[in-house]
Amino acid sequence: MALVIKSWSIKSQPAPGEPHVRVVARESGFWSFILSLLGIDATTTLEVSSTRIEFEHGSLSGFIRRMTPFGHVSSTFYGRHKPWKTALFILAVCFSIGSAVGKAWALLAFLLLGLIGAGLYYFLNRELTFGFIEDSGFAGAITFKRSVIEGQEINEEQLRKMIAVIEHQIKRQGVPLEGIDIGGQPSNERFAAPAPTSLKDVFGATPAPKPAPAPAPQAAPRSHCPQCQQPCAGSDLFCGHCGHKF
């Protein structure tokens, strides 16, 4: 099943602690749409650091994470699927129905409906596939398409840059890669984040205890009587000159 993209980023020179590639995607479909509105949809996350490729599928039921060091990656691959056959079939069906009615207005109406339906299907169901093959023969792949809710899509040129960044990390080339810093995410951060993996993540962690207040500064030792200004010891209870009680 093709996933829809929630957020993504590709960086050839990321800041410390940031991945070179990060893609967060969710399952397509009506129920996933509802769960996405609630912020608890199941998501798949792809992250590429300087040492490994990491896949994680998470939801409230838990998560599964697969981490593959670059030393065990033999090759990468990517491709594009264009559903023009299905779009053409939708158009042909609408044309056939309009022709069967036998009215000119019906033919034009169904033909227009077919053009709109075929265009929308083609636009929303173009798929991109990215994957890698381990030395063991395991092939890890992720297929994704345009997101309507989040409004995110990775085109072929951006995917080519993603592959270039990953291959640069695998080969450990000494020549720096050209500056790549692209990405996208919806304005609503809830739509962009990966799925929580527990109810604690949904409702928030228990607030940390408040730190104890700092002790009040101690007054400087007394050396003079505040009333007569005569010298006195800090341990005295009364002034020896005027009898003032401290």
Backbone torsions as a table, in degrees:
resi	resn	phi	psi	omega
1	MET	NA	133.1	178.7
2	ALA	-74.7	140.3	178.0
3	LEU	-96.0	160.8	174.6
4	VAL	-111.4	142.9	-171.5
5	ILE	-81.3	133.3	174.6
6	LYS	-95.6	-44.8	178.8
7	SER	-160.4	159.4	-179.1
8	TRP	-160.2	157.3	175.9
9	SER	-156.2	145.4	177.8
10	ILE	-134.4	121.2	-177.3
11	LYS	-136.9	124.8	177.3
12	SER	-77.1	-28.4	178.9
13	GLN	-133.2	76.9	-177.9
14	PRO	-73.2	162.4	175.3
15	ALA	-69.5	159.4	178.4
16	PRO	-54.6	130.4	-179.7
17	GLY	89.9	-11.0	178.7
18	GLU	-94.2	147.7	176.5
19	PRO	-80.3	159.8	174.7
20	HIS	-71.7	-39.1	-179.6
21	VAL	-133.5	136.3	176.7
22	ARG	-145.8	123.2	177.4
23	VAL	-130.5	125.4	176.1
24	VAL	-113.2	122.4	-177.6
25	ALA	-133.0	157.2	178.2
26	ARG	-125.4	166.1	176.5
27	GLU	-70.0	147.7	176.4
28	SER	-86.2	165.7	178.5
29	GLY	120.2	166.9	-174.1
30	PHE	-65.3	-47.8	-176.4
31	TRP	-67.9	-35.1	176.0
32	SER	-64.9	-34.4	176.1
33	PHE	-62.5	-44.9	179.3
34	ILE	-63.5	-45.6	179.9
35	LEU	-65.8	-31.5	177.4
36	SER	-65.4	-36.9	176.7
37	LEU	-63.7	-32.5	179.2
38	LEU	-85.2	-11.3	178.9
39	GLY	79.7	19.5	-178.6
40	ILE	-126.7	25.2	-179.7
41	ASP	-73.4	151.7	176.3
42	ALA	-72.0	133.4	-176.8
43	THR	-129.4	156.4	173.6
44	THR	-116.4	129.8	-177.7
45	THR	-118.5	130.0	174.1
46	LEU	-112.5	124.7	177.2
47	GLU	-131.2	136.9	177.4
48	VAL	-122.0	113.9	177.8
49	SER	-97.4	-166.3	178.8
50	SER	-79.4	-5.3	-176.5
51	THR	-127.1	-18.9	-172.9
52	ARG	-158.6	168.1	172.2
53	ILE	-109.4	132.9	-175.1
54	GLU	-128.3	123.7	174.2
55	PHE	-107.6	137.1	175.0
56	GLU	-141.4	130.2	173.2
57	HIS	-113.3	118.3	-174.4
58	GLY	-131.4	152.9	175.1
59	SER	-162.3	-176.2	178.4
60	LEU	-63.7	-18.2	178.6
61	SER	-78.6	-10.9	-177.6
62	GLY	132.3	-155.9	179.9
63	PHE	-154.7	158.2	172.2
64	ILE	-127.8	128.8	-177.4
65	ARG	-126.2	132.5	176.9
66	ARG	-121.7	122.7	-178.1
67	MET	-116.8	122.7	-177.5
68	THR	-119.4	112.9	176.4
69	PRO	-64.0	149.7	-178.6
70	PHE	-60.1	-27.5	179.3
71	GLY	-63.9	-16.5	179.9
72	HIS	-109.7	11.5	177.3
73	VAL	-100.8	121.5	-178.1
74	SER	-93.1	-31.2	-179.8
75	SER	-163.8	164.6	174.9
76	THR	-125.6	160.2	179.3
77	PHE	-151.6	157.7	174.3
78	TYR	-155.1	159.8	-178.6
79	GLY	-164.1	169.2	-178.5
80	ARG	-124.0	135.2	174.3
81	HIS	-116.2	125.2	179.8
82	LYS	-113.4	116.6	-174.3
83	PRO	-81.7	52.4	-176.5
84	TRP	-71.2	-28.6	179.8
85	LYS	-65.6	-45.7	179.0
86	THR	-65.6	-39.7	178.2
87	ALA	-63.4	-39.8	178.6
88	LEU	-67.6	-36.0	177.9
89	PHE	-64.5	-41.5	177.5
90	ILE	-60.8	-43.7	179.4
91	LEU	-63.9	-41.5	-179.2
92	ALA	-65.8	-39.0	179.2
93	VAL	-64.1	-45.2	179.0
94	CYS	-63.6	-38.5	178.3
95	PHE	-65.8	-39.1	-179.5
96	SER	-66.3	-41.0	179.2
97	ILE	-64.2	-44.0	179.1
98	GLY	-62.7	-38.1	178.9
99	SER	-68.4	-36.6	-178.4
100	ALA	-66.7	-31.0	178.9
101	VAL	-64.1	-35.3	176.1
102	GLY	84.8	10.9	178.7
103	LYS	-114.6	142.0	-178.6
104	ALA	-64.4	-41.3	-179.3
105	TRP	-65.2	-36.2	178.9
106	ALA	-67.5	-39.2	179.1
107	LEU	-63.4	-45.0	179.3
108	LEU	-65.7	-40.3	-178.9
109	ALA	-64.6	-46.6	-179.0
110	PHE	-71.2	-31.6	177.3
111	LEU	-67.1	-41.8	176.4
112	LEU	-63.9	-42.1	177.7
113	LEU	-62.3	-39.5	179.0
114	GLY	-66.6	-40.2	178.6
115	LEU	-63.2	-42.9	179.2
116	ILE	-66.4	-47.9	-178.8
117	GLY	-62.9	-44.1	-179.9
118	ALA	-65.6	-40.0	179.5
119	GLY	-64.6	-44.2	178.7
120	LEU	-64.5	-41.7	179.9
121	TYR	-62.6	-44.3	-179.7
122	TYR	-64.9	-42.4	-176.6
123	PHE	-66.7	-39.6	-174.2
124	LEU	-88.6	-13.2	-174.3
125	ASN	-117.1	15.3	169.8
126	ARG	-68.4	131.3	-173.6
127	GLU	-119.0	143.8	172.5
128	LEU	-118.4	138.5	179.5
129	THR	-121.0	131.4	173.6
130	PHE	-124.9	141.5	179.0
131	GLY	-162.4	174.9	178.3
132	PHE	-145.6	158.3	-179.5
133	ILE	-120.4	127.2	178.4
134	GLU	-83.0	165.8	176.6
135	ASP	-60.1	-28.9	-179.4
136	SER	-74.2	-11.3	-177.7
137	GLY	101.5	-9.0	178.2
138	PHE	-66.9	133.2	179.0
139	ALA	-112.2	115.5	175.9
140	GLY	-101.6	129.2	-176.7
141	ALA	-142.3	153.1	175.7
142	ILE	-135.9	128.3	179.2
143	THR	-113.1	129.0	-177.9
144	PHE	-138.8	159.6	-179.9
145	LYS	-137.5	178.6	-175.9
146	ARG	-63.8	141.9	177.0
147	SER	-98.8	130.4	177.5
148	VAL	-81.5	-43.8	-176.9
149	ILE	-68.9	-52.9	-177.9
150	GLU	-80.5	-20.4	178.7
151	GLY	70.2	31.1	-176.9
152	GLN	-113.3	145.2	177.8
153	GLU	-155.8	143.2	172.8
154	ILE	-109.0	119.0	-179.7
155	ASN	-87.5	-179.9	-174.9
156	GLU	-64.6	-39.3	-179.7
157	GLU	-65.6	-41.8	178.2
158	GLN	-67.4	-36.9	176.9
159	LEU	-66.6	-36.2	176.7
160	ARG	-62.0	-39.9	177.5
161	LYS	-66.7	-35.7	176.7
162	MET	-61.4	-45.8	179.0
163	ILE	-63.0	-39.2	-180.0
164	ALA	-62.4	-41.9	178.7
165	VAL	-65.2	-42.2	-179.4
166	ILE	-66.2	-45.7	-179.9
167	GLU	-64.7	-33.1	177.5
168	HIS	-64.2	-37.6	178.3
169	GLN	-72.2	-35.6	-179.8
170	ILE	-67.8	-45.0	-175.9
171	LYS	-80.5	-14.9	179.8
172	ARG	54.7	49.0	-179.7
173	GLN	-70.6	141.9	-178.6
174	GLY	-75.0	-24.8	-178.4
175	VAL	-78.0	125.8	179.8
176	PRO	-60.7	143.9	178.0
177	LEU	-79.1	149.1	178.5
178	GLU	-55.7	149.6	-176.5
179	GLY	-62.5	115.0	177.3
180	ILE	-124.8	121.1	178.6
181	ASP	-148.9	84.1	-177.0
182	ILE	-131.3	163.9	179.4
183	GLY	165.9	-177.4	179.6
184	GLY	-169.4	149.9	175.3
185	GLN	-158.3	152.8	179.6
186	PRO	-67.1	160.2	-179.4
187	SER	-65.7	-29.5	177.3
188	ASN	-83.4	111.9	-176.3
189	GLU	-63.4	-25.8	178.8
190	ARG	-62.8	-35.6	178.9
191	PHE	-72.5	-23.3	-174.4
192	ALA	-89.2	-22.5	-171.6
193	ALA	-80.5	153.2	173.4
194	PRO	-64.6	165.4	-179.1
195	ALA	-68.6	143.1	171.1
196	PRO	-69.5	152.8	-178.2
197	THR	-111.1	7.7	175.5
198	SER	-160.3	161.4	177.4
199	LEU	-64.9	-26.4	177.7
200	LYS	-63.0	-36.6	177.8
201	ASP	-69.5	-30.1	-178.1
202	VAL	-73.1	-48.7	-174.3
203	PHE	-92.6	-5.3	177.6
204	GLY	97.6	148.8	-179.9
205	ALA	-73.5	160.7	176.4
206	THR	-62.8	128.0	-176.7
207	PRO	-60.3	142.2	-179.8
208	ALA	-69.8	147.2	179.5
209	PRO	-63.5	146.1	-178.8
210	LYS	-70.2	139.5	179.3
211	PRO	-65.0	147.9	179.6
212	ALA	-65.4	142.1	-179.5
213	PRO	-64.2	146.4	-179.9
214	ALA	-67.5	142.2	179.8
215	PRO	-62.6	144.0	-179.9
216	ALA	-66.4	140.5	-179.9
217	PRO	-61.7	138.3	179.2
218	GLN	-79.6	140.5	179.2
219	ALA	-70.6	149.3	179.8
220	ALA	-65.1	145.8	179.6
221	PRO	-55.0	139.2	-178.9
222	ARG	-74.4	135.8	179.0
223	SER	-127.8	-14.7	179.7
224	HIS	-137.6	151.0	175.6
225	CYS	-70.8	129.1	-179.7
226	PRO	-67.8	-13.6	-177.9
227	GLN	-96.9	-50.6	-178.0
228	CYS	-104.8	-5.3	177.4
229	GLN	63.9	21.6	177.1
230	GLN	-87.1	150.7	179.2
231	PRO	-62.6	142.8	177.2
232	CYS	-153.9	161.9	179.6
233	ALA	-83.4	152.2	-178.9
234	GLY	-67.7	-22.0	-179.1
235	SER	-88.5	-6.1	-178.7
236	ASP	-69.3	141.4	175.7
237	LEU	-91.7	-26.4	179.1
238	PHE	-130.8	151.2	174.9
239	CYS	-73.6	131.1	-180.0
240	GLY	-73.6	-9.6	-178.1
241	HIS	-102.7	-47.1	-176.8
242	CYS	-113.5	-6.2	179.2
243	GLY	77.9	13.1	179.7
244	HIS	-65.9	132.6	-180.0
245	LYS	-85.3	127.5	-179.9
246	PHE	-81.2	NA	NA
